[in-house]
Structures are given as C-alpha cells and as structure tokens.
C-alpha cells in the first residue's frame, strides 16, 4: 500500500510537517514503504514535482492525507 501525507506549512520542517517526517522515518524503520513531502499545494511547480516523484517512486497512489495547518 502506498501512503503519502502532504503537509502545508509556512515552515516546512515545523509543526505538522515535522510530525509527518518523523512518522515517515518510523514507518520506514519498521519496513513499511512510505513517502512524506511538505509543500505548498497551491504552487503549480510544487504540485508537478509531487506528481513526478510519485510516478517515479510508485507509479500510483493508494492513500493521500492532505493536512493543512
């Protein structure tokens, strides 16, 4: 199962984004394949980067968690 969590934040390594990155690390250490990315979803370039990374990594997405704030 492919899981992606996106966190929108003014500080991409603070708050919810930091929790998301920590959770990604924990899941990977337990043998789960996951991917976390903090980005501004309203930015076209960042959305295109997301799509490219997902296509390269998995080719599909099973679950998307879009966390704003």
C-alpha positions as CSV (number, residue, x, y, z in Angstrom):
1,X,0.0,0.0,0.0
2,X,1.3,3.4,-0.9
3,X,0.7,6.2,1.5
4,X,1.5,9.9,1.0
5,X,0.9,12.6,3.5
6,X,1.2,16.2,2.4
7,X,1.5,19.0,5.0
8,X,1.1,22.6,4.1
9,X,3.0,24.9,6.4
10,X,4.9,28.2,6.3
11,X,7.7,26.3,8.0
12,X,8.2,23.0,6.1
13,X,10.2,21.4,9.0
14,X,8.0,22.7,11.8
15,X,4.7,21.7,13.3
16,X,2.7,19.1,11.5
17,X,5.4,18.7,8.8
18,X,7.9,17.7,11.4
19,X,5.5,15.1,12.8
20,X,4.9,13.8,9.3
21,X,8.6,13.4,8.6
22,X,9.1,11.7,11.9
23,X,6.3,9.3,11.2
24,X,7.7,8.6,7.8
25,X,11.0,7.7,9.4
26,X,9.4,5.4,12.0
27,X,7.3,3.6,9.4
28,X,10.4,3.1,7.1
29,X,12.4,1.7,10.0
30,X,9.6,-0.9,10.6
31,X,9.9,-2.0,7.0
32,X,6.9,0.0,5.5
33,X,7.4,1.9,2.3
34,X,6.1,5.4,2.7
35,X,6.8,8.9,1.4
36,X,6.3,12.2,3.1
37,X,6.6,15.7,1.5
38,X,5.9,19.2,2.8
39,X,4.9,21.5,0.0
40,X,2.6,24.4,-1.0
41,X,-0.2,22.5,-2.9
42,X,-1.3,25.8,-4.4
43,X,2.0,26.2,-6.2
44,X,1.9,24.6,-9.7
45,X,5.6,23.8,-9.7
46,X,5.5,22.0,-6.4
47,X,2.4,20.0,-7.5
48,X,4.2,19.0,-10.7
49,X,7.2,17.9,-8.6
50,X,4.9,15.8,-6.4
51,X,3.3,14.1,-9.4
52,X,6.8,13.4,-10.9
53,X,8.2,12.0,-7.7
54,X,5.1,9.8,-7.1
55,X,5.2,8.5,-10.7
56,X,8.9,7.7,-10.4
57,X,8.6,6.1,-6.9
58,X,5.4,4.1,-7.2
59,X,3.5,4.7,-10.4
60,X,0.3,5.0,-8.4
61,X,-1.1,6.3,-5.0
62,X,-3.3,4.3,-2.7
63,X,-3.9,6.8,0.1
64,X,-3.4,10.6,0.3
65,X,-3.5,12.6,3.5
66,X,-3.7,16.3,2.9
67,X,-3.1,18.1,6.2
68,X,-3.3,21.8,6.2
69,X,-2.2,23.6,9.4
